[in-house]
Amino acid sequence: MNQMPPSSLPQRLETFGYRLNWLNERVCALLVAATILVVWFGIVERYLLALGATWTEELARYLMIWAALMAVPCCTYRREHIGLDLLFSKLPGRGQRPARIVLDLLGLAFFLFLSFYSFTMVRQGATQYATIFGMTMVVPFLSVTVCCLLTCAQICVCIAREYAAVRPMFLDAEGAR
């Protein structure tokens, strides 16, 4: 792939996508670490301490949901999502770029659609309460909205990167070829 000038819009979008992904990967790692700590605390509490903490399972569930959904934009930025590789491997080299862009546009339409409906879900979550915590379901339901919006941003980065033939920054940062 050709390297675009640093001041080009596609290169700036790639830089934005790279930084957003860098931050998001660390958020995912923290969420997974928090999930592990909460689960281990729940085990130790149940079998050794017997403090009567009933919140560990529910908190672990919400943390896991957030971690899983926040991983979607990370996979999208790196093009590690399900991308019909079997189909792409059969296409000639010049046919792969347009097919990727079409698939990206379909993915963008899907995540825009899902994010639109997730706003309604979050609004409805304001009147629903978590079983143990007594908090509203806004925070758990917001995970879908955040995931969709971040994924849309990363799909736009991928489209610009593909269209302008910009080399992904993570390849250089990780020493990949």
Number of C-alpha atoms within 10 A of each C-alpha: 10 8 11 16 11 10 8 12 14 23 23 17 20 25 17 15 27 21 14 17 22 13 12 19 18 11 16 20 14 14 21 19 15 17 22 15 14 20 18 14 14 22 15 13 16 15 9 9 12 11 11 9 12 13 13 19 16 16 19 21 15 17 22 19 18 23 24 15 18 24 18 18 27 25 16 23 25 18 15 11 13 8 14 11 10 8 10 15 10 10 13 9 10 8 11 15 17 13 15 19 18 13 16 22 16 12 17 21 13 14 22 17 12 16 21 14 13 20 16 12 17 21 14 14 19 14 11 14 13 14 11 12 11 9 15 17 19 19 14 19 22 19 20 22 23 17 23 25 18 22 26 24 19 29 25 21 24 26 22 19 22 19 14 17 17 20 16 21 16 18 11 10 9 8 8 7 5
